[in-house]
Amino acid sequence: MPALLVALGAPAALISCATFQHAIVAPPHEIPGAEFVGSAACEECHADVGAKFKNATHSRLQAKGEKAKNIGCESCHGPGSKHVEAGGGRGTIVNPRRSAEVCFACHLDKRGEFNLPYTHPVMSGKVTCNDCHDPHKGNAVPAGGTQMATEFDTCGKCHVAQRGPFAFEHEAVREGCSTCHAVHGSVNEKLLKSRNANLCFQCHFQQQTVPGQILIGGRDHSGFLSRGTCWSAGCHEAIHGSQIGSSMRF
């Protein structure tokens, strides 16, 4: 289903992600007294950003035509005439890095996720969306945001201990942190998608052929699973990777 585009007011930027299966509609954020000047005016100073932005998914978040003035940048940053007249400076343009509300105007589901019990501290301002996502370049890919780095590289900037390198890798880390973690918010501690062994069973599962046994990796785990989660019962505590052994116990 193509994304539904609806104009709100005149002029108004039409904001929608090209590959998502739901409609996202939002007017630009306002700067009192400012008018739209078009992306070309922004590129006079921000040439480096403008050059990369042409191939970014967010560059599609615009309405074209005489009234809209091709306001790609101003879809997120608000009308820029005051910013241009002042020659730049704070208070004359919307800075999404200072408030996630700019991103939430379109990414409504993420607002809900950041209100779950366990989240990255975006709502408190300790982390911003831009710390993980670069909206000015790259393609919007599932679970990878708009940054052309892998999840491993993005998360590893802060979570250094979990990045390794390790002599014995956990393949799930290589596939991406979102294999196990709901990176925006979760009802489980550590942003885990599931709070118990069901998380591990996504990958570590085999057909059960012996009654009364739960075989994982060819070994009966029925006596272990009652002790707690796989990573907290004294078993696989080095869950991101180990320097000691492939069982990831230490």
C-alpha positions as CSV (number, residue, x, y, z in Angstrom):
1,M,0.0,0.0,0.0
2,P,1.6,3.3,-1.0
3,A,2.0,5.9,1.8
4,L,-0.9,8.4,1.9
5,L,0.2,12.0,1.5
6,V,-2.1,14.7,2.8
7,A,-1.4,18.5,2.9
8,L,-2.1,20.3,6.1
9,G,-2.3,24.0,5.6
10,A,-0.5,26.1,2.9
11,P,2.3,25.8,2.6
12,A,2.9,22.4,4.3
13,A,5.4,19.7,3.9
14,L,4.2,16.2,3.2
15,I,6.1,13.8,5.2
16,S,6.0,10.1,4.7
17,C,8.6,7.2,4.5
18,A,8.6,5.7,1.1
19,T,8.7,2.0,2.0
20,F,6.6,1.8,5.1
21,Q,3.1,0.2,5.0
22,H,1.3,2.9,6.9
23,A,0.6,6.6,6.4
24,I,2.6,9.3,8.2
25,V,1.4,12.9,7.9
26,A,2.8,15.9,9.7
27,P,3.1,19.6,9.1
28,P,6.6,21.2,9.6
29,H,7.5,22.6,13.0
30,E,7.0,26.4,13.2
31,I,9.4,29.3,13.8
32,P,7.3,32.4,14.7
33,G,7.3,34.8,11.9
34,A,9.4,32.7,9.6
35,E,8.6,31.7,6.0
36,F,9.7,28.9,3.8
37,V,12.7,29.7,1.6
38,G,13.5,26.3,0.0
39,S,16.3,23.8,0.3
40,A,18.5,25.7,-2.2
41,A,18.8,28.6,0.4
42,C,20.0,26.1,3.0
43,E,22.7,24.6,0.7
44,E,24.3,28.0,0.3
45,C,25.8,27.5,3.8
46,H,25.3,23.8,4.4
47,A,26.7,22.5,1.1
48,D,28.3,19.5,2.7
49,V,25.0,18.4,4.2
50,G,23.1,19.2,1.0
51,A,25.4,17.1,-1.2
52,K,24.8,14.0,1.0
53,F,21.1,14.7,1.5
54,K,20.2,14.3,-2.2
55,N,20.5,10.5,-1.8
56,A,18.9,10.2,1.6
57,T,15.5,8.8,2.2
58,H,14.5,11.9,4.2
59,S,15.1,13.9,1.0
60,R,11.8,12.5,-0.2
61,L,9.9,14.1,2.7
62,Q,8.7,17.1,0.8
63,A,5.9,18.5,-1.2
64,K,6.8,19.9,-4.6
65,G,5.3,22.8,-6.3
66,E,5.2,26.6,-6.2
67,K,3.6,26.9,-2.8
68,A,5.7,24.3,-1.2
69,K,9.0,25.6,-2.7
70,N,10.5,22.2,-2.5
71,I,11.0,22.5,1.3
72,G,12.9,19.3,1.9
73,C,15.1,20.6,4.7
74,E,12.3,22.7,6.2
75,S,10.1,19.6,6.6
76,C,12.1,18.9,9.8
77,H,13.8,22.2,10.6
78,G,10.8,24.5,10.1
79,P,10.6,27.6,7.8
80,G,14.1,29.0,7.4
81,S,13.7,32.7,6.5
82,K,14.6,34.0,10.0
83,H,17.7,31.7,10.0
84,V,18.8,33.0,6.6
85,E,18.3,36.6,7.6
86,A,20.3,36.2,10.8
87,G,23.1,34.4,9.0
88,G,22.5,31.3,11.2
89,G,22.4,30.9,15.0
90,R,20.2,29.2,17.6
91,G,16.6,30.1,18.0
92,T,16.0,30.9,14.4
93,I,15.7,27.3,13.2
94,V,14.3,24.0,14.6
95,N,17.1,21.7,15.8
96,P,15.8,18.1,15.9
97,R,18.9,17.1,17.9
98,R,17.6,19.1,20.8
99,S,14.1,17.5,20.9
100,A,12.8,14.1,19.8
101,E,9.4,15.7,19.3
102,V,10.5,16.7,15.8
103,C,11.1,13.0,14.9
104,F,7.9,11.9,16.8
105,A,5.8,14.1,14.5
106,C,6.2,11.3,11.9
107,H,7.5,8.3,13.8
108,L,4.5,8.0,16.0
109,D,5.2,4.4,17.0
110,K,8.5,5.4,18.4
111,R,7.0,7.8,20.8
112,G,5.0,4.9,22.2
113,E,8.1,2.7,22.4
114,F,10.0,5.4,24.3
115,N,7.2,5.4,26.9
116,L,7.7,1.8,27.8
117,P,9.3,0.8,31.1
118,Y,12.8,0.3,29.7
119,T,14.2,2.6,27.0
120,H,17.2,4.4,25.8
121,P,17.1,7.8,27.7
122,V,15.8,9.8,24.8
123,M,12.8,11.3,26.7
124,S,15.2,12.6,29.4
125,G,17.5,14.2,26.8
126,K,20.5,12.1,27.6
127,V,20.4,10.5,24.2
128,T,19.0,11.9,20.9
129,C,17.7,10.2,17.8
130,N,20.7,11.6,15.9
131,D,23.1,9.7,18.1
132,C,22.1,6.5,16.3
133,H,20.4,7.8,13.1
134,D,21.8,10.2,10.5
135,P,18.8,11.6,8.7
136,H,21.0,13.5,6.1
137,K,22.4,10.5,4.3
138,G,21.8,6.9,3.4
139,N,18.8,4.6,2.9
140,A,16.1,3.8,5.5
141,V,16.6,0.1,6.0
142,P,14.7,-2.1,8.5
143,A,16.1,-2.0,12.0
144,G,19.1,0.0,10.8
145,G,17.6,3.5,10.8
146,T,18.9,5.9,8.1
147,Q,22.6,5.4,8.9
148,M,24.7,3.5,6.4
149,A,26.6,1.8,9.2
150,T,25.6,-1.6,10.5
151,E,23.7,-2.0,13.8
152,F,26.9,-3.5,15.3
153,D,28.8,-0.3,14.4
154,T,26.1,2.0,15.6
155,C,25.4,0.4,19.0
156,G,29.1,-0.3,19.5
157,K,29.9,3.4,19.7
158,C,28.4,3.4,23.2
159,H,28.2,-0.3,24.2
160,V,31.9,-0.9,23.9
161,A,32.2,-3.9,26.2
162,Q,29.5,-5.7,24.2
163,R,31.3,-5.0,20.9
164,G,34.4,-7.1,21.5
165,P,36.3,-8.4,19.6
166,F,35.8,-11.9,21.1
167,A,37.7,-15.1,20.5
168,F,34.3,-16.8,20.5
169,E,31.5,-14.8,18.9
170,H,27.8,-15.0,19.4
171,E,26.5,-15.1,15.9
172,A,23.4,-13.1,16.9
173,V,25.6,-10.1,17.6
174,R,27.0,-10.3,14.1
175,E,23.5,-10.4,12.7
176,G,22.5,-7.3,14.6
177,C,21.7,-6.1,18.1
178,S,18.0,-5.9,17.2
179,T,17.9,-9.7,16.9
180,C,17.6,-9.8,20.7
181,H,16.9,-6.2,21.7
182,A,14.0,-3.9,21.1
183,V,16.3,-0.9,20.7
184,H,13.8,1.9,21.2
185,G,11.9,0.4,24.2
186,S,10.7,-2.8,25.8
187,V,8.7,-4.1,28.7
188,N,11.7,-6.2,29.6
189,E,15.0,-5.2,31.3
190,K,18.0,-4.6,29.0
191,L,15.6,-3.8,26.2
192,L,15.2,-7.5,25.5
193,K,12.4,-8.7,23.2
194,S,11.6,-11.5,25.6
195,R,12.5,-11.9,29.3
196,N,13.2,-15.6,29.4
197,A,14.6,-18.6,27.4
198,N,12.1,-17.9,24.6
199,L,14.4,-15.2,23.5
200,C,17.1,-17.8,22.8
201,F,14.7,-20.3,21.4
202,Q,14.3,-18.0,18.4
203,C,17.6,-19.5,17.1
204,H,18.6,-22.2,19.5
205,F,15.9,-24.8,19.0
206,Q,15.8,-28.3,17.6
207,Q,13.1,-30.9,17.0
208,Q,12.3,-32.7,20.3
209,T,12.4,-36.5,19.8
210,V,12.8,-37.8,23.4
211,P,9.8,-37.4,25.8
212,G,10.7,-35.4,28.9
213,Q,13.8,-33.9,27.4
214,I,14.4,-30.5,25.9
215,L,17.4,-30.9,23.6
216,I,19.4,-27.9,22.7
217,G,22.7,-28.4,20.9
218,G,22.3,-32.1,21.4
219,R,22.2,-31.7,25.2
220,D,19.2,-32.1,27.5
221,H,18.4,-28.7,29.0
222,S,15.2,-29.6,30.9
223,G,17.0,-29.4,34.2
224,F,18.6,-26.1,33.4
225,L,15.7,-24.1,32.2
226,S,14.0,-24.0,35.6
227,R,17.0,-22.3,37.1
228,G,16.4,-19.0,35.3
229,T,17.2,-17.4,32.0
230,C,20.0,-18.8,29.8
231,W,22.2,-15.9,30.6
232,S,21.6,-15.5,34.3
233,A,21.5,-19.1,35.6
234,G,25.3,-19.6,35.8
235,C,25.4,-20.9,32.2
236,H,25.8,-18.6,29.3
237,E,26.6,-15.4,31.1
238,A,29.1,-14.0,28.5
239,I,26.1,-13.8,26.1
240,H,27.7,-11.2,23.7
241,G,30.9,-13.2,23.3
242,S,33.7,-14.9,25.2
243,Q,37.4,-15.1,25.3
244,I,37.3,-18.5,27.1
245,G,35.0,-21.0,25.2
246,S,32.3,-21.4,22.7
247,S,29.7,-22.2,25.4
248,M,30.0,-18.5,26.4
249,R,29.9,-19.3,30.1
250,F,32.5,-16.7,31.0
